[in-house]
Amino acid sequence: MDNYVYHDRKMMKWMPFNALLEQSDYLKELFYGKTRKEMPILSPDQESDLNYQLEIADLFNSLIIVSYFKNGSILKVEGSITRTDLFNKLVFIGDKEISARRITNIELI
């Protein structure tokens, strides 16, 4: 056994685990699909209430917490409305640009 020389197979020994890379991508996508939420559907009354709260917050320059839907999750931003774009239906809170169609809740502070 003294004259035995080990010959490394280099990357060939890891080839069977190459399939696991595709599985990990699939599992990540599957996990993202489970945590992903659908955008809540608002009634016309809720939409008019949100519109009213936006007008009040813009008129009095009050601090608000806006919940909005983006990429399968609901995010929150806090601040005051810096400007609005009525043509594109955008609301700017600080440096954040939020589509008014994606807003789900507004809390006045």
PyMOL commands that set and color helices and strands:
alter all, ss='L'
color gray80, all
select helices_A, chain A and resi 10-35+44-60+100-102
alter helices_A, ss='H'
color red, helices_A
select strands_A, chain A and resi 64-70+73-79+81-85+90-93+96-99+103-108
alter strands_A, ss='S'
color yellow, strands_A
deselect
rebuild
show_as cartoon
